[in-house]
C-alpha cells in the first residue's frame, strides 16, 4: 500500500512543524510524520527559547497564543563544586517589556502547539508513524518507507527526525552519532506551587529565570546542568557527553540525583514533586559534524542536521530548528513550483548562509574541541574559581591578602598549570570571538 504527497516532513518537532506549516500555507499537500503518540510526547524537556523576532515572523502573535511558561528577565551562570556555587546573575528589567526577548517553555506542550499550527495551515499529521528509510530511484529520493512496510511517495522529503536521524543516515547524508560529539540530556519537571516558586526565585508576574551550571553537575563526564522556572514547575537536568559517561562508568540519572541534592540546589526544589522525566540525545559536534544538508529530493533540518550550539553560557537549538525548518519549507515550495528537486534544493544552504546560521557555526567551529571537550573547563576551573572566592572571603587570614597574590596562591594549590590556563583562555576566547 502506498500514498502520495507533494512533500513529506518526518519529525513533528520545531523544525518539522515549521517546515510543514510553510509548505501547507503555500498550498502544497504535505504529510507531517511523528513517531510518538502525539507531537512532543517524547520530549520531556524544559528549555529557554530565544530569537523572538523569528517566532513572530513564523507565528504572528506568538507571545499571546503559544503555550510559553514565563518570559525570561534573569540569566544566571553558575560554577559549582560539591559544596560550593559561584553564580553570576544578570537581571534585565527591559526584557519584561514587549516584545519579549526569550521564554521558558516545556517542549511537550510547545511541540504539540507547533504541530497544530501546521495542521491548521493544511498539513496532514500522522502520529505513531516511524519512517525507517528513504526510497531512492535514479539517485533521487522519491519517498520513505514506514516501519510497517507502507510506502509514502513524494518528490520532496525533509528529514527533521532528531539527532539520530534514520532518514539522513539512510540517504547517506550523515553517519550514526559519535559518542564524542553527542551528549545525553536527562531532565525532570518538578511541580511547585506558583506562589512558592515566585517567592523563592524572587519573580514578579510572569517573569522567569534561567540557570546554566558548569562543574560537578556532570561528575567526571564533560557536560553541565540547567534549571528553568516555568509557571508552576521547575525544569532541571544535566547534559553529559556520551563518551565520557562510558569512560567513567557513570549513570546519568545518578548524576541528576546528585545535582538535585547539592546544598545550593536542594532548597530551590524543596516541597516540589516530580511530574515528568526523560532523556534526549543532543548533537554537540558543531560545524565539523553538521550533516550534508541536501541531496536530490531531500533536505535535513534541526537536530538531524546538527544545528545545536553550546557556548557554555547558552544552549541554543530550538531557535535553529525553527529557522532551518522554515527555510527548508520555503525552499520546498520553490522547488515544487519549478518542478525541479535537485539543483534547486541547493538554495536551502544559500538561505542558511544568508540568515547567518551557517556563518555562526563556521565562526565557532572550535567550540566543541575547546569547550565541550575541555576537561579543565568542565571540572578543574569551577573548583579553582570557587576556591578563590572562599579565600577572598576568609577574614581569618591575616593580614588580609591582596588580590593578585591570592589568585596566584590559589592557582599554585590547584593542579592547573599556568601555561594550560593561559592556553585555554586563548583557545576558548578565540572560539567565542573574544
Secondary structure, DSSP 8 states (H G I E B T S, - for coil): -EEE-SEEEE--SHHHHHHHHHHHHTT--EEEE-SSSSTTTT---EEEEE-HHHHHHHSTTHHHHS---EEEEEEEEEEE-SS-EEEEEEE-GGGGSSS-SEEEEEHHHHHHHHHHHHHHHT-EEE-S--EEEEEEETTEEEEEEETTS-EEE-SEEEE---TT-HHHHHTTS--S--GGGEEEEEEEEEE--HHHHHHHTT--TTEEEEEEEEEGGGTTSSEEEEEEE-SSEEEEEEEEEHHHHHHHT--HHHHHHHHHTSTTTHHHHTT-EEEEEEEEEEE--GGGG----EETTEEE-GGGGT--EE-SS-EE-HHHHHHHHHHHHHHHHHHHHHT--SGGGHHHHHHHHHTTHHHHHHHTTTHIIIIIT-HIIIIIHHHHHHHHHHHHT-TTSSS---HHHHHHHHHHHSS--HHHHHHHHHHHHHHTT-
